[in-house]
Amino acid sequence: MAEWMMNQRRLADGTVVIEIRGEIDVAHADQLRSQLVATATAVRPVRIVVDLMHVTFIDSSGIGALAAGQNAARSVGVGFAVTNPAPFVRQQLRMMGLTDTFGVEG
């Protein structure tokens, strides 16, 4: 199992970028969900970008965490996008029909 890590940084334009490394599965989905929802509702940045470049695996609980983050962002008028998904992650999002929903970039 890959080491899990999540970092958050704010860009000059007010965007918050959340970078994730490792696997987004049942062991980490709640932590990601909490971070995304709190960022959307408490910080209220201009936009949230979830960078998945270094994510090696995502399951339904991870996809659910992304959906919860997007829903929270939408409810308070914050933009939301997923960027740089690794090939496996992109394939999972595409199979679920979520690439457009999550504004997948890169």
ABEGO torsion letter per residue (X at the ends): XBBBBBBBBBBAAGBBBBBBBEBBBAAAAAAAAAAAAAAAAAAGBABBBBBAAABABBBAAAAAAAAAAAAAAAAAGBBBBBBGBBAAAAAAAAAAGAAAAAGBBX
